[in-house]
């Protein structure tokens, strides 16, 4: 008895008991919600389950990376939406990072006009709601002329309120070979860069890495292209009926969403970059100058690598935000995951199923980004040799 | 995102909702008002005026039900709903009645757990294009870009029509009405597709110059719009059903808001049953005997409601057409109220 009381009194045991209680409580609430929902749906005669996913979608989607028609299934439509979301997020993350880095550095510039302009940019874009910005971008693009009075800034490139039409190479069996060569080249470039760095770290010998990388990544597919007999026929956009046919189209919806997301997120990233750079003591710059490095080299070799440690964690949440914000696409008509899930939910009435699928997908995507950034952060962390 | 909230409501509000199953009428009487789900703003069907007072053909159904239950058409609270929100809102018990230009379909009647009242407007989906294009028929729309509103049967109907006619199109699907209309009027799309009554409304209210736009003659779908309630409450379904019929019956009998007071003394047995001078109908439905009298007195008959909201007296100027009484070649027909 005495020992039991002592065990119960120990902070450790009590800690376990409390944690078990909390876990149990959460489980009970979760179970209650799920079973109650199912109960209610059944009582109201609402069909549940995911069987509807294999039924014919019978609606069209404006833009898709994979072939899609109204005869395909709801599941395929969902995948089209997911791919659209991933595309706009991936390109958006890239653009936002480049723009954010540039603005963040510009804001620390000793040139008064450059730094003020960067500051103004940041304050404007991050203090106006994203939805409004998206609608503004979309409206601006909508003011472009119609297909019949299209602008032609470059030969065979057309700018209209239906989007930007670009010539595109016609498909050719040799293109697969060229792509494969490019893949091999890129992988080879990575291996060479790694080997060169290791050699420099151990022996101090330098290797012309940039040239080797460029040679591999561009040269290999170039060689394959020449070897295949230069199979390149351009598919040129031509006005036909209501609109341009041929070539590829950058739709106004995609463009507005991409620009809106990138600019908005770049405002936040700029501030993160600025704080990261300011966190590196000025002595580092002075030491670099004393060693005779040029300002660009100091930024690239000394400041940024150290600043990254401060930058990466908040940057992760900006990337997550951008991905999640892409769901605002529904307001301007880009067929993203949410837009297509909404259509599906309405046609089938399976709202709860679609909402849970959307939540699960966003969760997985966000966790994946998070995991990647954490891995990146570990690599950027201080290594002692 | 309100879809999410409604879905969450369905999960959380489980117990109270389950408790009222089968007794919506009692619950409505107890709280003293009708919670009616309507469109966010569709001219002629349900739209608030500058003072926030709702009016429209669908709003009149809400008001008629309130008149039947409380004898006061004003005892309605409106829940404006998007197309996506409407079904979860009804299923979760957030609203008592959905009068929001909802098309009656088999799957909504079955898998989605709804019961429909009689159709209060026969609509059909059509295309509107700029008159400058010089189109005469929807069959000439091959290759067109078409603006559609999501969350309705609209997207599916357009896809079906184009597939059936072996034509191609590109949809632009924008969730917000105003943004979608703006996209169409700015030339993003060649055509806009919606129910023809809605197209007439959009053209009247939002086009820079209504004469520049034409509605193509093809109706690509049947859109019988009807009020809906949850399955499993026969008493409530009956009341809504006969409220809609009462408005049609009143028009058949020649009763309107102007002459209904005088008609109370009529010797016609149909009229006597209608106004409650011969009792029975009210008791059967669980409301006061003068329920139908109150509907006509406060809301009017179906024809009055039609002309006021979407017909000659409105900006839409729709003809009665198929929405006329059966005696005038239309589809409106009420079974006898006895």
Interface residues (C-beta under 8 A of the other chain):
Chain A: X33 X34 X36 X37 X39 X40 X41 X43 X44 X45 X46 X47 X58 X59 X60 X61 X62 X70 X71 X135 X138 X139 X142 X143 X146 X161 X162 X240 X241 X242 X243 X245 X252 X253 X330 X331 X332 X333 X335 X339 X342 X343 X345 X346 X347 X348 X349 X351 X352 X355
Chain B: X3 X4 X6 X7 X10 X11 X12 X14 X15 X17 X18 X21 X83 X84 X87 X88 X91 X107 X108 X110 X111 X112 X113 X142 X143 X144 X145 X150 X151 X152 X153 X155 X156 X158 X159 X160 X162 X163 X169 X170 X171 X172 X173 X174 X175 X176 X179 X180 X182 X183 X186 X187 X188 X190 X230 X231 X232
